[in-house]
Amino acid sequence: MERTSGQRKHLIVNDLPGILSEPDFRSTSGELPLMVFNNSRVRKARIKAVQKDKNSSNTEFLLLTRIDPHTWQIMINRSKRRKPGSRFIFADGLEGEIVEVPILNKEHRSTEFRFLRFDIPIDDDWLDIHGTIPLPPYIKRENNETDSERYQTIYADHLAGKDLGPGASAAAPTAGLHFTNELLSRFKTAGIECVFITLHVGLGTFLPVRTEYITDHVMHKEVYTISNDTAERINAAKEAGRKIITVGTTSLRTLESAYIKTDYSDKNYTVKAGEGITSIFIYPGYHFKFADVLFTNFHTPSSTLLMLVSAFASNSQDKGLKLILESYAEAVKERYRFFSYGDAMLIW
């Protein structure tokens, strides 16, 4: 979708190397764009247990963030009923207990989340054996063997942050699921530069906005890392006037969080290398500092992601939302698939 005119075209992802070589995506001097991908891996964070001393069926837990060596922030079925002190038995006889954690940050106060303290620390090796990939709740089936690969980008860094609490994602950066090794090779052949950042996706990104005013909605924090080499390449591309194409909302949010001003204007910024934490909430009216083009999936209603793409479509709240909803309506008419395993759109 072209933002200025609202013109829409129906294309396929496999044609991207040619599409991104066209004049619309080149700098004024004819240079090709730079693409930014999120290489976070998805942790096998879904585990099951039975409640101790209860004749109950399996209860499903989703591990989100490790608070300390024993304690995790989690999502659990019927979370409001899960009271502190409730104990559960997991695989290998491992036990854990719902606990109160005295955390003052607003993003931890949601009723969707609880805290689980295991009797001994668990790591990703344990989860690789006993856990499963956390498919989105709208996929109404059990995991199968193919999901371990299908719900993981082909460029996911399986060593980054291994065994560290925030060192993986609770959900896939799904825009990246469209890319294959062959397609990445074709970008290289076409002369389109690709770089990788890491943002570990938390489910807070996908929670619906329930507040009356969007400014009252609190985004959950997510950890990101940008290497020195990647920051230098992004900054060099920006300085040269080349287009920055963010693959997925997570890549976009990372760049829009990891910046420093180079002067007192509101126009000149550089990406800062290193590790950081983002809780940025982007909605219409936001001024984008780095992203020129966004490649993204079709998102769920009332989500912060739908607000983000509306903001990217136009600085005007009404116009941006109108363009996105018109595009979504056309996608429905053309029988596109939505959400994680669905189709994608390119906004420029």
N, C-alpha and C positions, 0 to 999 in steps of 0.2 A: 504494500500500500504506500503510495506517495502522499506525504502529509499535506503538502501545499495544495494540491489539486483534489486530493481524495480519490484519485484514480486507483483502481485495483486490477491486478493481473492474476491469472491462475497459472502457476508454474510448478516445477518439481524441484526438490532439494538437490537432486543429482545434477541439475543445470547451474548450480550456484557459481562454480568457477567462471563460467562464461558470463553470467549475469553480473557478478561483482567486478568484471573487467570492463563493463560498459561505462560510457562517459559519466552517468549519474553517480557513480561510485569512485570516480577518480578525483584527484585534487585539481586545482585550476591549472597546474603545470603538467597534468596528465599522469601523476603517480598513482599507483594502485593502493587499495586500502590495507589496513591491518586488522586482523580478527583476534578477538580476545575470548578464550574459552575458560571454563571453570573445570579443573581436573580433580575435584574432590571425589573420593570414592564413597559408596554407600555401605554403611556398616550393616551386618546381619543383626539388627537391633530388636527384632521381634522375638520374644521368648514366651513360653507358657509355663504355668505352675498350677498347683492345687492349693487351696487354703488349708493350713494345718488345723487338725482337729475338727474339720468340717467335712461332711459328705457332699462335696461340691464338684462340679465339672471344671474343666480347664479354664483358667483365667489368663487372658492375654495381656502382656505388658509390652510397651514400646519404650526402649531406653533412648533418652534424648541427649543429656549432657551429664558427664561425671562431675559431681560437686566436690568430692574428695575420694580417696582410694576405695572406700566402701559404698559411697552414696551416689545415687543417680537421680536426676530429674526424669520423671516418666509420665507417660500417658497410659491409662488403664480403663477398661470398660466400667461403666457406671461409677465414675471416679468419686462422685459425692458420697457414695455409700462406703468407700474404702477408708476406714477410720485408722488413725495412728494406733499402732500395737497389733494390727492384723498381720499374721505371719503366713508365709507361703513357702511351699517346697518346690524347687526347680529341678532340672535334670542333674544327675549325679548326686542327688540328695542335698544339694546346696539350698540353704535357707535364707530368706530375706524378710524384712519387716517394713511396713509402712511407717514412716516417721515424720515428725514435724521438723522443719529446718528453719532456723531463725534468719531468713534472708529478707532484707528490707526492699530490695529492688522491685519495682512495680511489675516488671515482666515475669516475675516468678509467682505472682499472686493469683493468676487465673485459676478458675475452678476446674479447668481441663487437665491440670497437672497435679501430680503428687510426687512424693519422694520415697525412694526405696533404698534401704540399707541392707546390703548383703553381709553375711557373717564373715566372709573372706572376700578380698578383692577379686573381681573377674576382669579378664582382658579380652582383646579381640580374638585371640586363639581359642578361648572358650566359646565365644560367640560364633566363630566360624563353624564350630562343631554342633552347637546346640541351638543357635539362633537361625532365623530365616530373614530374607529380605523384606523390609517393611513396605509392601505395596500399598498404594493409596486406598482408603476405605471404600471408594466407589467402585473398585474392582472386586466384584462379588464372587470370589472363588478363592480356593486355597493356593498357596504358592506351588509352582512346579519347578522342575530342575532348570528350565530355560530362563526363569526369572533372575537367577543369579547372574546371568550374562546380559539378558535383555534390559534389565533395570540398572545397568551400569554403563557409563560411557566407555567407548573403546580406548580413550586416553586417560581414564581414571588412574591416579597415582596411588597404587595399593600399598606403598611404603610410607607415604607422607603421614606423619602423626600416628604411626602404628602404636597401638596400646596406650595412647594418650587420650584422656577423656574426650576432648573436643576434636580428636583427630580424624573424624569421618562424618558423613552426613546421615541424617535420619530420613532423607528423601533425595531422590536423584535430581541433579540439575537437568531437567528433562529436555530442554532444547538441544542439548548435546547428544541425545539418543538418536538423532537423525543422521549422525556423521559416522562414516566408515573409514577404515585405513586407506582404502582406494580413493575416497573423496579428499581426504587430507593430502594425499600424494598429488592429486590433481591441482589442489590449491598451490602447492609448492611449485609444480611445473608451470602454472600460470603466472608465478611471481607474486602471489598473494601471501603476505607474511602472516604467520599464526603464532600467537604467544599464549601462555597458560598462567592463570592465577588460581588460587585455591580459596574458596569460601565454603565452609562446612554448613550445609543447609539444615536449619531447624524447622520444626513444624509450625513455629509461630508465624512464619512467612505465609502459611496457607490458611491460618485461622480467619474466619469471616470477621468483618468489622461489625460490632454489635452496639457501638456507642452512637448516640444521637448525632454528635458532631465528630467528623473524621479526625479533627485535631486532638480529640480525647483518646483515640485509639493508641495503645502502647505496643510497639513492635518488640519482639524478643531479640536478644543479642545473638549475633553469629560471629564466629572467629574467621578471619581471613589472613592470607599470607601472599605477598607479592615479592618475587625475587628481585635482586638488583638488576640483573640482565633484562628481565621483563619490564621493569619500570623504565629503564633507559630506552628500550625499544619503543615503548608506548609514547614516551615524552619526545623522542626523536621524530616519530610519525606525526605527532600533533604539531610540533614546531614546523615541520615541512608542509603542513596543511593537508595531510592525508586523512582520509576518512577513518574513524575508529568504529569498527563493527563489533558490538557486544553480542555474544552468543548466549542468550538466556538472561533473565532478569537478575540472576545471581552475579553474573559477570558485570552487568551494568551497575548494580548496587555497590559492588566492591570498588569500582573505579570512582563512583560518585561519593564514596566515603573516604578514600585514601588519597586525598589531595592536599596540597599546600598552595597558598597564593604566592605568586612570584612578584607581585607589586600590589598597589593599593586599589587597582581596578577590580571589577567583577568579571573580567574576561580572561585573565592570564593565570593558569594553574599548571602545576606539574603533579604527576603521580608520585607518591612517596613509597619507597620500598620498605619491607618489613612486615611484622605481624600487627594486626589491629583487631578491634571489635567494632562491628557496625550494628546499629539499630535504626538505621535511616528508614524513614517512611516517606515514600515519594507519591505525591498525588498532584492533580492538576494545579498549575501555577508554579511548579518547580522549575528552576533554571538548570539545565543540564550542562555540565562542565566538560565532559569528555565524550560521551556516547553520541555518535552521529547517525548510527543505524542500529536497529535492534532486530535480532532474529529470535522469535519466541513462540511457544506453544499457545493454544487457546485456553484461557483460564476460567476458573470457576466463578459463578456470580457472587457478588458482595465481598470479593476477596481484595486484599491489598495489591495483589498482582494485577487485577483488572484496573485498579486505580493508577498503577504505575504505567501501564501501556496507554491508558487514556491521557496521562500527563505527557507521555512521549509523543503522542499523536498531535498534541497542540497545547500551547500555554494557556489557551482559553478552556476553562472547565467544560463549558457546554459543547464547544466544537470538538474537543478531544474525545469526549464520551460519545458524541453523536457519530464521529467517524469510526470509532471502534465498534459500536453497536451495529452500525450499518455493515461493517465488514463481517462481524459475527453472523448477522442475519443472512448475508450472502453465502457464508461458509456452510450454514445449516442447509440452505437451499441446494448447495452443490454437494451435500452429503459428506462434508468433511468430518473427521473425527476430532473430538475435543480431549483435553486434559493430557495426562502423562504419556500414554501410548498413542496419542493422536497426532494430527497434522500440525503444521507450523505456519507462521506468517512473518514476512520481512517488512519492517516499517522503516522508510527512509525519507 
